C-alpha cells in the first residue's frame, strides 16, 4: 500500500499544526504542564480540531512505513488529549472519533506507561479520585484536578440547592483568583479546595442541625435569596450567625403544604398541579407577611426548585 503522493506533505503540515500548541513546554514528560496548555476553552477547541485532522491523516497512511516517524508524537499528543478530556470534563477532547489504528497507538502507549488513572475521568467522591491525586506529582497538579472536579460537582448539584452551591462556587472562584494573583501557593490552594470538598457534603449535615430535610434546607436557602455568608476560614457557607427560626419554620411549612402535590404522578409536567402548588405557597408566604409584590416570583421559584429536585431528595 502506497500513500497518495500528496498525503505525506499534508500529514507533515497537520503534524506541525497539532504540535505547535506545546512548543513552549520545557519538559515533554510533565503531563500536567502539557494539559495546562489546554486550560483556555478556545485553545482546547483549536487543538481538538488540529489533532482530529492529524489523526485522520495518520490513520489513512498507516501501516505504510512512511507514517511511522509521526507515531511517537501522535502517541504523546493522544495522551495529552485524553488527560485533558478527563481533567476538564470536556467530551470534545475524547479520542472516540479517532480511527482504530491510531486509537490503538494511544491506548497502547497509556498502558505501556502505566498512566491509566491519569487519563480517566473519575468522580470526586470515589476511591479512584484519591488514587488519581496520589498519582499526580505536584501540589499544583493535584489542585488543578481537584478544582475541576469541584466545578463539575457544583454544576451537577446546583439545581438541587442553588443558594448553597452558588456560595460554594463563589468561594471556589475566590480561591482560584487568589492563586492567580499569587496571594497563596499551590499547597495552600489545595488545602482550601479540600475544605470545599468537605463542604460539598455539607447540606445534609446543616439540614440536620436545623431539623430540616434536604429539600427543606434548599427551601430555607431560597428564602434567604441565596445570600449565604462566606466564611474566610474555610468553613461551610451559613445563613447568618444564628438560624432564622422564622424561615426554618416557613421552609418546613412550605414543604409540608406541597407534599401531597409532589406525590402526584407526573406532577412536574402538569400545569394544573403546579398552579395549585403556587397558590398554596403564596398563601403561606402571605401569612408570614411577605411583600405582595414578591409573592408571584417567590412562589414560582419554590415550585421550580421542587421540580429540579424531583427524584433527588
Residue pairs with C-beta under 8 A, 6 or more apart in sequence:
1 63
1 64
2 64
3 60
3 61
3 64
3 66
3 67
7 57
7 60
7 61
8 61
8 66
10 57
11 54
11 57
11 58
11 61
11 67
11 70
14 50
14 53
14 54
14 56
14 57
15 54
15 57
15 70
15 73
15 74
17 50
17 53
17 54
18 47
18 50
18 51
18 53
18 54
18 73
18 77
19 73
19 77
20 50
21 37
21 38
21 43
21 46
21 47
21 50
22 28
22 34
22 37
22 80
24 37
25 33
25 34
25 37
26 33
27 33
28 34
28 76
31 79
31 80
31 83
31 115
31 118
32 136
32 137
32 138
32 140
32 141
32 144
34 80
34 83
35 80
35 83
35 84
35 87
35 144
36 144
37 43
38 44
38 47
38 80
38 84
38 88
38 93
39 88
44 84
44 88
44 90
44 92
44 93
45 92
47 81
47 93
48 81
48 92
48 93
51 77
51 78
51 81
52 97
52 98
54 70
54 74
54 77
55 74
55 95
55 97
55 98
55 99
55 102
56 99
58 67
58 70
58 71
58 74
58 101
58 102
59 98
59 99
59 100
59 101
59 102
60 99
61 67
62 71
62 101
62 102
63 101
71 105
74 102
74 105
74 106
75 105
75 106
75 108
75 109
76 109
78 95
78 98
78 102
78 105
78 106
78 109
79 106
79 109
79 110
79 113
79 115
79 119
81 93
81 95
81 106
82 93
82 94
82 95
82 106
82 110
82 119
83 115
83 118
83 119
84 90
84 93
85 91
85 92
85 93
85 94
85 95
85 119
85 121
86 118
86 119
86 120
86 121
86 122
87 144
87 145
87 148
88 148
89 121
89 148
89 151
89 152
95 103
95 106
96 103
98 106
110 116
110 119
115 135
117 128
117 131
117 132
117 135
118 132
118 135
118 136
120 128
120 132
122 128
122 129
122 131
122 132
122 149
123 129
123 149
123 153
124 146
124 149
124 150
124 152
124 153
124 197
124 200
125 153
125 200
125 201
129 149
132 145
133 142
133 145
133 146
136 142
136 145
138 186
139 185
139 186
139 187
139 189
139 190
140 186
142 190
143 179
143 186
143 189
143 190
143 193
146 190
146 193
146 194
146 197
147 172
147 176
147 193
150 168
150 172
150 193
150 196
150 197
150 200
151 169
151 172
153 200
154 165
154 168
154 169
154 172
154 200
157 165
157 200
158 165
158 166
158 169
159 305
159 308
159 309
160 214
160 218
160 308
160 309
160 312
161 203
161 214
161 217
161 218
161 221
162 218
162 221
162 222
162 226
162 305
163 218
163 221
163 222
163 224
163 225
163 226
163 227
163 228
163 239
164 202
164 203
164 217
164 218
164 221
164 228
164 237
166 226
166 228
167 226
167 228
167 229
167 230
167 237
168 196
168 199
168 200
168 237
170 230
171 196
171 230
171 237
172 193
172 196
174 230
175 184
175 189
175 192
175 193
175 196
178 184
178 189
179 185
179 186
179 189
184 192
191 234
192 234
195 234
195 235
198 236
199 235
199 236
199 237
202 236
202 237
203 214
203 217
203 218
204 214
205 236
206 217
206 236
206 238
207 213
207 214
207 216
207 217
210 216
210 217
210 220
210 243
210 248
211 248
211 252
212 220
212 248
212 251
212 252
213 255
213 313
214 313
215 255
215 306
215 309
215 313
216 251
216 252
216 255
217 251
218 305
218 309
219 251
219 254
219 255
219 302
219 305
220 239
220 247
220 248
220 251
221 228
221 239
222 298
222 301
222 302
222 305
223 247
223 250
223 251
224 239
224 244
224 247
227 239
228 237
228 238
228 239
229 237
229 238
229 239
229 240
230 237
231 237
231 238
239 247
246 288
250 284
250 285
250 288
253 284
254 281
254 284
254 302
257 280
257 281
257 283
257 284
258 277
258 280
258 281
258 302
258 303
258 306
261 267
261 273
261 276
261 277
261 280
262 306
262 310
264 270
264 273
267 273
267 274
268 274
268 307
268 310
274 303
274 307
277 302
277 303
277 306
278 296
278 299
278 300
278 302
278 303
279 299
281 298
281 299
281 302
281 303
282 295
282 296
282 299
285 294
285 295
285 298
285 299
286 292
286 295
290 298
